[in-house]
Amino acid sequence: MGLFNNREKKLITELHQKSESHLQEISKEIDDLLEDLTTEYNENQEVVSEFSNFVEELQNKLSPEDAKKLLDFSFRLTRVKRCAKKGVEAMRELARDQRKISRENSLEYQEYYYMR
């Protein structure tokens, strides 16, 4: 005789299907956000280097005080770029972890369902 009767197996199957559906929705949403974030990051990746080149051109034309302000702004912009890159990497890790959890969850349901 099995560990679960037909009614319990049906409940486990329904719970598995519902859980799988939620995990797929979340996975799709994460993948879409990652794609959007990566696309925008790649489109704007060169802005900092272009701005740095522009700052170098302007430095000689500005007063030392204004040149310093512009360099400080350029440094802060570089930090924003680093932050954006970390955001893309974090979203990529989140997507990977979510896929891993989905697979583990599915295997656990199958394990419990087929227990005898």
C-alpha positions in Angstrom: 0.0 0.0 0.0 1.3 3.4 -0.9 2.0 6.2 1.6 -0.6 8.4 0.0 -4.1 7.6 -1.0 -5.6 8.8 -4.3 -7.1 11.9 -2.8 -3.8 12.9 -1.2 -2.0 12.2 -4.5 -4.5 14.4 -6.3 -3.9 17.3 -3.8 -0.1 16.9 -4.2 -0.4 17.0 -8.0 -2.6 20.1 -7.8 -0.2 21.8 -5.4 2.7 20.9 -7.7 1.0 22.3 -10.7 0.0 25.5 -8.9 3.5 25.9 -7.6 5.0 25.2 -11.0 2.8 27.8 -12.6 3.8 30.4 -10.0 7.5 29.6 -10.5 7.2 29.8 -14.2 5.5 33.2 -14.0 8.2 34.5 -11.6 10.9 33.1 -13.8 9.5 34.8 -16.9 9.2 38.1 -15.1 12.8 37.9 -13.8 14.0 36.9 -17.3 12.1 39.8 -18.9 13.5 42.3 -16.3 17.0 40.9 -16.8 16.8 41.3 -20.5 15.5 44.9 -20.2 18.2 45.8 -17.7 21.0 44.2 -19.7 19.8 45.9 -22.9 19.7 49.3 -21.3 23.0 48.8 -19.6 24.6 47.8 -22.9 23.1 50.8 -24.7 24.5 53.2 -22.1 27.7 51.5 -21.3 29.9 53.9 -23.3 28.4 57.1 -21.8 30.9 57.3 -19.0 33.9 57.0 -21.3 32.5 59.5 -23.7 31.8 61.9 -20.9 35.4 61.4 -19.5 36.8 62.2 -23.0 34.5 65.3 -23.0 35.8 66.3 -19.6 39.4 66.1 -20.8 38.6 68.3 -23.7 37.0 70.9 -21.5 39.5 70.9 -18.6 41.8 73.4 -20.3 39.0 75.7 -21.2 37.5 75.9 -17.7 38.7 77.6 -14.5 40.5 75.2 -12.1 37.4 75.3 -9.8 35.0 74.4 -12.5 37.4 71.7 -13.9 37.5 70.2 -10.4 33.7 70.2 -10.2 33.5 68.5 -13.6 36.0 65.9 -12.6 34.1 65.2 -9.3 30.9 64.8 -11.4 32.8 62.4 -13.7 33.9 60.3 -10.8 30.4 60.1 -9.4 29.1 59.1 -12.8 31.7 56.3 -12.9 30.3 55.1 -9.5 26.8 55.1 -11.0 28.0 52.9 -13.8 29.6 50.5 -11.3 26.3 50.4 -9.4 24.3 49.6 -12.6 26.8 46.8 -13.5 26.3 45.3 -10.1 22.5 45.5 -10.6 22.7 43.6 -13.8 25.0 41.0 -12.2 22.6 40.7 -9.2 19.6 40.2 -11.5 21.5 37.5 -13.4 22.3 35.7 -10.2 18.7 36.0 -9.1 17.5 34.5 -12.4 20.0 31.6 -12.0 19.0 31.0 -8.4 15.3 31.1 -9.2 15.8 28.5 -12.0 17.7 26.3 -9.6 15.0 26.5 -6.9 12.4 25.7 -9.5 14.2 22.5 -10.5 14.7 21.5 -6.8 11.1 22.2 -6.0 9.8 20.1 -8.9 12.1 17.2 -7.9 10.9 17.3 -4.3 7.2 17.1 -5.4 8.0 14.2 -7.6 9.9 12.5 -4.8 6.9 12.9 -2.4 4.4 11.9 -5.0 6.1 8.6 -5.9 6.9 7.6 -2.3 5.6 4.1 -1.6 
